[in-house]
Amino acid sequence: MVRTATAPPTDRSMWGRLLRRCHPDHGGDASLFVWVRALQEYVVGDGIEPAVHHIPRRTTTTHSRRVAPAGAFADGRFDNLTAQALAMAEGLDEPYAALLLLLRDLRDAGDFGGVAFRYQREGATYRSLAAIGYRVGMTDEQRSRFYRIAEAVPLSQRHANWILEKLQEGAA
C-alpha cells in the first residue's frame, strides 16, 4: 500500500468537521451542536469582536508630569524647600496662602529611605496639585496659578501629599 503525504488537519478544519457531525441536518443532536458551537467560541473566539479604541490611562504618579525634574530635590534640602513655601505664603492671597501654611508641621523624613524620603526628592505631580485645587474648589485660572506657585517653590510630591492629607483631616 502506498501512502500519499497529506497535510495534517488544521484546527479550523477540525472544528468544521466536528460541527458538521453534530449538526441536526446531518443526523446530529441539536443540543450537542449548540454546546460544541459555544465551546468553539470560548476556545478559539470565532466571533468577530468589536474594535475598541481607547487612550490608555496612566494610573500611577510615576509616569505623570511633575513640577520640576527629580534632580532639583537631590541636594537634601527638604526643610529649605518647606521654609521657602512658608515664606512665600506670607505674600499670597487665599486660597494659596492657607494651602502653603498647611506645611507648617512638615519635617524632613531623614535619610532612612522609604516612600516619604522618595516623595520629598521628587517634584509634585500636576495630578496631585489638581486634586488639591479641586478639593478646595479652585477655578481653572486659580489652579493654573497654583501650578505656577508650586513651580516657583518647587513643591515636592511629599508637600502635595501632606497638603491633601491635611485637607482630608479638616473635612473629617
Secondary structure as the mmCIF struct_conf table of DSSP 4:
data_model
#
loop_
_struct_conf.conf_type_id
_struct_conf.id
_struct_conf.beg_label_comp_id
_struct_conf.beg_label_asym_id
_struct_conf.beg_label_seq_id
_struct_conf.end_label_comp_id
_struct_conf.end_label_asym_id
_struct_conf.end_label_seq_id
HELX_LH_PP_P HELX_LH_PP_P1 VAL A 2 ALA A 5
HELX_LH_PP_P HELX_LH_PP_P2 ALA A 7 THR A 10
HELX_RH_AL_P HELX_RH_AL_P1 ASP A 11 CYS A 22
BEND BEND1 HIS A 23 HIS A 23
HELX_RH_3T_P HELX_RH_3T_P1 PRO A 24 HIS A 26
TURN_TY1_P TURN_TY1_P1 GLY A 27 GLY A 27
HELX_RH_AL_P HELX_RH_AL_P2 ALA A 30 VAL A 44
BEND BEND2 GLY A 47 GLY A 47
HELX_LH_PP_P HELX_LH_PP_P3 ILE A 48 ALA A 51
HELX_LH_PP_P HELX_LH_PP_P4 ILE A 55 ARG A 58
BEND BEND3 THR A 60 THR A 60
HELX_RH_3T_P HELX_RH_3T_P2 THR A 61 HIS A 63
BEND BEND4 SER A 64 SER A 64
STRN STRN1 ARG A 66 ARG A 66
BEND BEND5 VAL A 67 ALA A 68
HELX_RH_3T_P HELX_RH_3T_P3 ALA A 70 PHE A 73
TURN_TY1_P TURN_TY1_P2 ALA A 74 ASP A 75
BEND BEND6 GLY A 76 GLY A 76
HELX_RH_AL_P HELX_RH_AL_P3 PHE A 78 ALA A 89
TURN_TY1_P TURN_TY1_P3 GLU A 90 GLY A 91
TURN_TY1_P TURN_TY1_P4 GLU A 94 PRO A 95
HELX_RH_AL_P HELX_RH_AL_P4 TYR A 96 LEU A 101
HELX_RH_3T_P HELX_RH_3T_P4 LEU A 102 ASP A 105
BEND BEND7 ASP A 111 PHE A 112
HELX_RH_AL_P HELX_RH_AL_P5 GLY A 114 TYR A 119
TURN_TY1_P TURN_TY1_P5 GLN A 120 ARG A 121
BEND BEND8 GLU A 122 GLU A 122
STRN STRN2 GLY A 123 GLY A 123
HELX_LH_PP_P HELX_LH_PP_P5 ALA A 124 ALA A 124
STRN STRN3 THR A 125 THR A 125
HELX_RH_AL_P HELX_RH_AL_P6 TYR A 126 ARG A 135
TURN_TY1_P TURN_TY1_P6 VAL A 136 GLY A 137
HELX_RH_AL_P HELX_RH_AL_P7 ASP A 140 ALA A 152
TURN_TY1_P TURN_TY1_P7 VAL A 153 PRO A 154
HELX_LH_PP_P HELX_LH_PP_P6 LEU A 155 LEU A 155
STRN STRN4 SER A 156 SER A 156
HELX_RH_AL_P HELX_RH_AL_P8 GLN A 157 ALA A 171
#
